[in-house]
Amino acid sequence: MNPMQPDATHVAVRDGRILGVGSLAELSAWGDHTFDDRFAGKVLMPGLVEGHCHLKEGSMWDMPFLGWFDRRDPQGKIWQGLRSMDAVVERLREIDLQMQAQDRHAPLLAWGFDPIYFCGERMTVEHLDRVSVTRPIVVMHANGHLMNVNTAMLRLAGITSDTEVEGVVRFGAGARSGEPTGELQEPAAMFLVIRKIGKAGLLAPMTEAGVRSFARLACMQGVTTATDLVNKLTEAECEVLESTLADDDISIRILPAFQAYHGAQGAALGAAHVSRLRSRNTDRLRYGLVKMMLDGSIQGFSARLRWPGYFNGAPNGIWVTAPAQFEADFETYHRAGLQIHTHVNGDEASEVAIDAIERILTRAPSLDHRHTLQHGQMIDGPMFGRMATLGLGVNLFANHLWYWGDQHHEVTMGPDRANRLDACGSALAAGVPMAIHSDAPVTPLGPLFTAWCAVNRLTPKGRVLGVSERLSVPQALHAITLGAAWTLRLDHEIGSIECGKRADFCVLEDDPLSVDPTALKDLRVWGTVLSGRVFEARGQLT
């Protein structure tokens, strides 16, 4: 991935860093050495970089999976996808029966559900009450922005028809008009439940076992550096990260992003907290990122879209952070010298973010801020042009092309806008530094699959969404190595195989530049090398 030296036969490593790249004769000039030929028949790439995911990809598997697509867990088990609401209810019934032998009242927590595949049918308390009317049940949606609960959980959380919190969905006309349906959208509504059970979602407490599970999964996918792109960074969370990642048997480098505090005093406290944490950085743990959010999920209908809005006529989404508050708090973190990653899905949210950042940079210029818009699924050419002028990067959610491309085409955006979904080609044409990502556990961790999505832009129904937005294979590989490293301000350390950088490698059985582009997702990963330490993926399974 070094354009000045695109390939070589040998690499020399010293003290966990790349000493040189070239032929055996050239590298032998460094002097006495140990010759290691274990990768002689394999292909080395830079260690893959996942610039937007969550460590909960490891610990989410402590809960049953209710997704539409088949999914592999960190131990290698395949969970079969559920293709009907009845199948979801039946799996929950089976779990409830298993739990009854131990505790008849403990909450049942599950994840990965997404109703957009069920032809407009939404889950309500009526579905979940078929499982249990006494045990609290919480079903997290795949997108992490919504959840469904049963009547017992509504009662425990104190949610009634009188609850005035945005995101509490209510029944329309009929016998139950005005009562909560059990669907809760975005943080304010979901917090009513989380404060009672404390274990659901991406902000559940960090565990050592979860971090280790994530590291095993990352090794199987060739990933050596990954984000945890929303973390409360409490002292307890930091202690788990620091103690676990200090173990030389851990095969991953993590960059946790602080979940931004808001308000004049809160943002200042948050900025000071993250700034102090940077003194505790190590090779495998890097503090310094801040995560902010503007809107929600497109397929969850909580993202903010510009005119003409949602294709199916759904009302516009939710401002997770009010635009004025976003601008004020962003400026506080920016002036503290911190790098900010902003969640924007809908094009209205993206435009609001760009407008705010432009005003902030006018008041407080910075030549290399590396602020990055995350997801950015509806950003168009003019917005990318403005982003390039402002020095903004983008990390596009290319996996959406496969997992929700048909739904965006038919339900949320319509054909025109769906064809520029995650517009990688437009971003590169405008000169915007670009990465692509999985947002695991929203979709499975796997940068080579993400690259396949960006190269082929296929949907399960066989559509090709926007041929002109396709990436070439080399461009896609850049996006999951150097491109992602740029968005994390680590491109001077990782992302390419060249002298002085960390000895991080993804070890492949196949050459990504010689296979058919449609086979990119099927490349076999042998394992990884992190700062010179070798990890075989097969050895990560337990």
WOBEL-V733628 format. One record per residue. PHI is phi in degrees with one decimal (* if undefined). Layout:
# WOBEL-V733628
phi=[PHI:PHI]
This chain:
# WOBEL-V733628
phi=[*:-89.5:-63.1:-80.2:-150.6:-67.9:-150.4:-162.3:-102.3:-139.8:-138.6:-104.2:-124.5:-141.8:53.3:77.9:-124.2:-81.5:-82.5:-169.4:-136.0:163.5:-92.9:-62.0:-62.9:-65.0:-76.2:-64.3:-65.5:-70.2:118.5:-56.7:-155.3:-103.4:-94.4:-115.2:-108.9:-64.7:-104.4:-59.4:-100.3:-120.5:-117.9:-100.1:-114.1:-57.5:-53.3:-71.4:-118.9:-99.8:-85.0:-153.2:-153.7:-138.7:-60.2:-64.7:-56.1:-78.5:-91.4:-58.5:-75.7:-70.0:-111.4:-66.5:-99.9:-124.3:-76.5:-77.3:-91.6:-59.9:-145.3:-97.5:-90.2:-62.4:-91.6:93.6:-73.4:-94.5:-93.6:-72.1:-68.5:-111.3:-103.7:-155.1:-64.0:-63.3:-65.7:-63.5:-63.4:-65.8:-62.6:-64.9:-61.5:-61.3:-68.2:-60.0:-63.2:-63.8:-72.7:-60.8:-68.1:-105.7:-156.4:-78.9:-124.6:-63.2:-61.3:-102.1:-112.8:-140.1:-151.2:91.7:-71.1:-150.2:-75.7:-65.2:-80.8:-101.4:54.1:89.8:-73.6:-107.3:-71.5:-135.8:-58.9:-65.1:-70.0:-74.1:-69.5:-68.6:-82.5:-163.7:-104.7:-114.7:-84.7:-61.8:-123.9:-129.8:-116.4:-80.2:-74.7:-58.2:-77.0:77.0:-100.9:-135.7:-146.6:-120.2:-135.2:-93.2:-62.6:-61.9:-73.9:-57.2:-65.3:-62.5:-81.9:73.9:-91.6:-133.2:-65.6:-92.2:-71.3:-105.0:-128.5:-61.2:104.6:-82.6:-78.8:-123.3:-65.4:-85.2:-61.5:132.2:-64.4:-105.2:-52.3:89.4:-80.3:-64.1:-79.3:98.9:-90.9:-123.5:-112.9:73.1:-57.1:-60.6:-73.3:-66.7:-60.2:-58.7:-88.0:-60.9:-65.5:-93.4:-113.8:68.0:-121.1:-88.8:89.5:-73.2:-104.9:-64.9:-55.6:-70.6:-129.8:-62.5:-61.4:-65.2:-64.0:-67.2:-62.5:-61.3:-61.6:-62.6:-63.5:-60.1:-60.7:-63.5:-104.7:80.4:-92.5:-112.2:-131.9:-146.5:-94.4:-120.0:-84.8:-167.7:-150.9:-70.5:51.4:-69.8:-61.6:-64.4:-62.0:-63.6:-63.9:-62.9:-61.1:-68.4:-71.0:-70.4:-76.2:-76.1:-77.0:-66.4:-81.6:-83.6:-103.4:-141.1:-108.7:-119.8:-117.3:-84.7:-102.7:-69.7:-72.0:-56.5:-77.1:-121.3:91.9:-56.0:-76.2:-62.3:-63.1:-64.1:-64.0:-63.3:-62.2:-65.6:-62.0:-65.9:-60.4:-66.2:-63.9:-61.2:-69.9:-99.4:-65.8:-131.7:-59.7:-95.5:-141.7:-128.1:-84.1:136.2:-92.6:-124.6:-109.5:-123.6:-133.7:-108.7:-128.6:-110.0:-112.3:-66.5:-70.4:-89.9:61.5:-111.4:-78.0:-99.0:-110.2:-73.1:-51.9:-94.1:78.4:-72.6:-60.7:-89.6:84.3:-61.9:-65.1:-62.2:-83.0:-116.1:-82.1:-64.0:-123.1:-60.4:-51.9:-64.0:-67.1:-55.8:-63.2:-63.2:-74.1:-56.3:-63.3:-62.5:-67.7:-61.6:-67.0:-80.7:80.7:-96.9:-92.3:-114.2:-110.6:-112.0:-75.9:-139.4:-108.5:-74.0:-70.3:-64.9:-63.4:-62.2:-65.7:-61.4:-63.4:-62.4:-58.6:-65.3:-66.9:-60.5:-65.7:-64.0:-68.4:-68.5:-79.7:-139.5:-60.3:-149.9:-78.2:-141.6:-75.6:62.7:-59.3:-132.9:-87.6:-100.4:78.1:50.1:-71.9:-115.1:-64.9:-109.1:-55.5:-59.1:-67.1:-61.2:-60.1:-65.8:-62.0:-61.1:-62.6:-86.3:78.7:-82.7:-100.2:-140.0:-124.7:-89.1:-88.0:-63.4:-61.2:-59.4:-58.1:-87.7:-73.1:-134.1:-57.8:-65.0:-67.8:-66.8:-66.1:-98.9:-125.1:-90.5:-112.0:89.6:-56.9:-59.9:-71.6:-63.6:-72.6:-114.7:-58.8:47.0:-79.3:-61.2:-61.1:-66.8:-61.8:-66.2:-62.0:-83.8:82.8:-88.0:-58.3:-134.4:-125.4:-133.6:-151.6:-105.0:57.0:-50.6:-89.3:-58.4:-128.5:-64.3:-63.2:166.1:-59.0:-68.6:-66.8:-60.1:-62.2:-58.8:-59.4:-70.5:-79.0:-102.1:52.8:-91.8:-113.4:-58.5:-86.6:89.8:-71.4:-111.0:-90.2:77.1:-55.7:-70.7:-93.6:-64.9:-97.5:-74.5:-59.9:-59.5:-64.7:-67.6:-65.5:-61.8:-65.6:-100.2:-130.6:-64.9:-61.8:-66.3:-60.8:-60.7:-66.4:-103.9:55.7:-126.1:-68.0:-82.7:-113.8:-137.4:101.9:-150.0:-99.1:-154.8:-52.8:96.3:-82.9:-61.4:-80.8:-107.5:-134.9:-100.1:-99.7:-111.7:-84.5:-129.1:-91.2:-64.7:-88.5:-110.8:-84.6:-62.9:-54.5:-72.5:-101.2:-58.0:-71.3:-100.5:-59.1:-89.3:-98.4:-77.2:164.4:-140.8:-128.8:-119.8:47.3:87.8:-96.4:-93.8:-132.9:-86.6:-60.9:-60.0:-78.4:-87.6:-74.7:-128.6]
